[in-house]
Amino acid sequence: MFAEFTMIWVDGEFKKDGKLEISTTAQGLSLGMGVFETLLARKGRVQFFNEHLRRLSEAAIKMGFAEPDRVLLKAAVEEIVSGWGEELARVRISIYGLTEEDSSTVVEVSAVPARGSEVVLVESSFRVNEWGALVGVKSTSYGMNVLALREARAMGGDEALMLNSAGCVCEGATSNIFWMIGDRLHTPALETGCLPGVTRRKVIEACGVMGIEVQEVSVGKEALEEAEGIFITNALRGVHRVSCYAGRTLQDPKVDSVIARIQNAYQELAQNHE
């Protein structure tokens, strides 16, 4: 049995009863006008909080919302994770729009257990519009990602590979993606429409320190079919190796060793940065 903590506030007033009172006509519910960030807390410490808050603020402004109060958000997150009984927690900060007339919002912070899993990657039939208005925004209009993940699970997968409208490798339904061919590591360029993931950027930084070249590319799925190793990244999973893609088992000791080095380097970054 896992405990769950929820803190919600409107205009700076905290509510600890876990109940969010919001009109069904609010834009956040009726039109999907909202943004969110998901963070990992390990032993009461949130990883890369400032990085996630920066992206949340940028997304909120792009949506036409007021910039969230950094001090209040940090206080809410710290209060939640300080009472968490498990080693890992998935913390979510959500901002929902209320009306078209102004930038008023409801902000919710919650935490639930974080669990890992093996990754079997399956190609999705859905496509990302790299020219869309919400490219780069982690919006609560997340329906396509949810459907892509359901589709992948129905086919025995754990994550969905999503191409963009040009047929280029873009991202996972809930992650960014990297792959190795020879000694080079590749990841989709932001121009493909992929989310500019915090973990993605930290992995690129870590690889630079280790002398591993990362090429940001716009290529078709054929590149993954040639890959000797694939891994996905997001705030909850960190760096997570893909064990199978398109029915092909990925098991190369040399490549697995490189991925393990990247995993360790990322964890060191996560432990030493707020």
C-alpha positions in Angstrom: 0.0 0.0 0.0 1.4 3.4 -1.0 0.4 6.7 0.5 -0.5 9.6 -1.7 -0.2 13.3 -0.8 -1.9 16.1 -2.7 -1.5 19.8 -2.2 -3.6 22.3 -4.2 -3.7 26.0 -4.0 -5.4 28.9 -5.8 -4.0 32.4 -5.4 -1.4 31.2 -2.9 -3.8 29.4 -0.5 -2.9 25.8 0.3 -5.5 23.1 0.5 -4.5 19.7 2.0 -7.8 17.8 1.6 -6.8 16.6 -1.9 -9.9 18.1 -3.5 -9.6 20.3 -6.5 -12.6 22.6 -7.0 -12.7 23.8 -10.6 -15.6 24.6 -12.9 -16.4 22.1 -15.7 -16.3 25.1 -18.1 -12.8 26.0 -17.1 -10.5 25.9 -20.1 -8.1 23.5 -18.3 -10.9 20.9 -18.4 -13.1 21.8 -21.3 -10.3 22.7 -23.8 -7.2 21.1 -22.5 -5.6 24.5 -21.8 -3.0 23.5 -19.3 0.7 22.6 -18.8 2.5 20.2 -16.5 5.8 18.9 -15.4 6.7 15.5 -13.9 9.7 15.3 -11.6 11.4 12.5 -9.7 11.9 12.7 -5.9 14.5 10.4 -4.5 14.7 10.1 -0.7 12.9 13.4 -0.3 15.0 15.3 -2.8 13.6 16.4 -6.1 15.9 16.1 -9.1 16.5 19.1 -11.4 13.7 21.1 -9.8 14.9 24.4 -11.2 15.3 23.0 -14.7 11.7 21.7 -14.7 10.3 24.9 -13.2 12.0 26.9 -16.0 10.4 24.8 -18.7 7.0 25.0 -16.9 7.3 28.8 -16.7 8.1 29.0 -20.4 5.2 26.7 -21.3 2.8 28.7 -19.1 3.7 31.9 -20.7 3.3 30.4 -24.2 -0.2 29.3 -23.1 -1.0 32.9 -22.1 -0.9 32.2 -18.3 0.8 34.3 -15.7 4.3 33.0 -14.7 3.9 30.6 -11.7 5.2 31.7 -8.3 8.6 29.9 -7.9 8.7 30.3 -4.1 5.2 28.9 -3.6 5.8 26.0 -6.0 9.0 25.0 -4.3 7.4 25.2 -0.8 4.5 23.0 -2.0 6.9 20.4 -3.5 9.2 20.3 -0.5 6.3 19.9 1.9 4.9 16.9 -0.1 8.2 15.0 -0.6 9.3 15.6 3.1 6.4 13.4 4.2 6.9 10.7 1.6 7.6 7.3 3.0 9.0 5.6 -0.1 12.4 6.0 -1.7 11.0 7.2 -5.0 8.0 9.5 -5.8 6.6 10.9 -9.0 5.8 14.6 -8.4 3.5 16.4 -10.8 3.0 20.1 -11.1 0.0 21.1 -13.2 -1.4 24.5 -14.2 -4.9 24.7 -15.5 -6.4 27.7 -17.3 -9.7 29.1 -16.0 -11.1 31.7 -18.4 -10.4 33.2 -21.8 -10.7 36.7 -20.4 -7.6 36.7 -18.1 -4.6 34.6 -17.2 -6.0 33.1 -14.0 -5.1 29.5 -13.2 -5.3 26.7 -10.8 -2.1 25.1 -9.8 -1.9 21.6 -8.5 1.0 19.7 -7.0 0.7 15.9 -6.3 2.9 12.9 -5.7 2.4 9.1 -6.4 4.7 6.1 -6.3 7.4 5.9 -9.1 8.0 2.5 -10.6 10.4 1.3 -13.3 9.9 -1.3 -16.0 11.7 -3.0 -18.8 11.3 -1.1 -22.1 10.0 -2.8 -25.2 9.7 -0.1 -27.9 6.9 -0.4 -30.5 6.3 2.0 -33.4 3.1 4.1 -33.1 0.6 4.7 -35.9 0.2 8.3 -34.7 2.4 11.1 -35.9 3.7 14.3 -34.3 3.0 17.6 -36.1 6.4 19.3 -35.9 4.8 22.6 -37.0 2.1 22.5 -34.3 1.4 25.4 -32.0 2.3 23.4 -28.9 5.6 21.9 -30.1 8.0 22.0 -27.2 5.2 22.5 -24.6 4.3 19.8 -22.1 0.6 20.4 -22.4 -2.2 18.7 -20.6 -3.7 18.1 -24.1 -1.9 14.7 -23.9 -4.6 12.6 -25.6 -2.5 11.5 -28.5 0.4 10.4 -26.3 -2.0 8.4 -24.1 -3.5 6.7 -27.1 -0.1 5.9 -28.5 0.9 4.3 -25.3 -2.3 2.3 -25.1 -1.7 1.1 -28.7 1.9 0.1 -27.8 0.8 -1.9 -24.8 -1.9 -3.7 -26.8 1.0 -4.8 -29.0 3.1 -6.0 -26.1 5.2 -2.9 -25.8 6.0 -0.5 -22.9 6.7 2.6 -24.9 5.6 4.0 -28.2 8.0 5.3 -30.8 6.5 8.3 -32.5 7.6 9.7 -35.9 6.7 13.2 -37.1 4.7 14.1 -40.2 7.8 13.9 -42.3 8.5 10.4 -41.2 11.5 11.3 -39.0 12.1 9.7 -35.6 10.7 12.2 -33.1 10.2 10.8 -29.5 8.6 8.3 -27.3 5.0 8.8 -26.1 6.4 9.6 -22.7 10.2 10.0 -23.4 13.0 11.2 -25.5 15.0 8.6 -27.4 18.7 8.0 -28.1 20.4 5.3 -30.2 23.9 4.1 -30.9 25.4 3.2 -34.3 29.1 2.4 -34.0 30.7 4.8 -31.5 28.3 7.6 -32.1 25.2 8.4 -30.1 22.2 10.0 -31.9 19.0 11.7 -30.8 16.2 13.5 -32.7 16.9 17.2 -33.2 14.4 19.6 -31.6 13.3 20.6 -35.1 11.6 17.2 -35.4 9.0 18.4 -32.9 10.3 16.4 -29.9 9.9 17.7 -26.4 13.1 19.5 -25.2 13.4 17.1 -22.2 15.3 18.1 -19.1 16.8 14.6 -18.9 17.6 14.6 -22.6 19.7 17.8 -22.2 21.4 16.5 -19.1 22.3 13.3 -20.9 23.8 15.3 -23.7 25.8 17.3 -21.2 27.0 14.2 -19.4 28.1 12.6 -22.7 30.1 15.7 -23.6 32.0 15.4 -20.3 32.7 11.7 -21.1 33.8 12.5 -24.6 30.9 10.7 -26.2 29.7 12.5 -29.3 25.9 13.1 -29.6 24.5 14.0 -33.0 21.1 15.6 -33.0 19.6 14.4 -36.3 16.4 14.4 -38.5 16.3 10.8 -39.9 13.8 8.1 -40.7 13.1 5.0 -38.6 15.6 3.1 -40.7 18.3 4.5 -38.4 16.7 2.7 -35.4 16.7 -0.5 -37.4 20.4 -0.2 -37.8 21.0 0.8 -34.1 23.1 -1.5 -31.9 21.5 0.0 -28.8 18.6 2.2 -27.9 17.6 4.0 -24.7 14.9 6.4 -23.6 15.1 9.2 -21.1 12.6 11.0 -19.0 12.5 12.5 -15.5 11.1 9.3 -13.9 13.1 6.7 -15.6 16.3 8.6 -16.0 18.3 6.7 -18.6 16.5 3.4 -19.4 17.8 0.8 -21.9 15.4 -0.5 -24.6 15.5 -4.3 -24.6 13.5 -4.9 -27.8 12.6 -2.8 -30.8 10.4 -3.9 -33.7 10.7 -7.5 -32.5 14.5 -7.3 -32.5 16.2 -8.1 -29.2 18.9 -5.5 -28.4 21.8 -7.1 -26.5 25.3 -5.9 -27.3 27.7 -6.1 -24.3 29.9 -3.2 -25.6 26.9 -0.9 -26.2 25.3 -1.9 -22.9 28.5 -0.9 -21.2 28.4 2.5 -22.8 24.7 3.0 -21.8 25.6 1.9 -18.2 28.3 4.6 -18.1 25.8 7.2 -19.3 23.3 6.0 -16.6 25.9 6.5 -13.9 27.0 9.9 -15.2 23.4 11.1 -15.3 22.8 9.9 -11.7 25.8 11.8 -10.5 24.5 14.9 -12.2 21.0 14.3 -10.6 22.5 13.9 -7.1 24.6 17.1 -7.3 22.1 19.5 -8.8 18.8 20.9 -7.6 
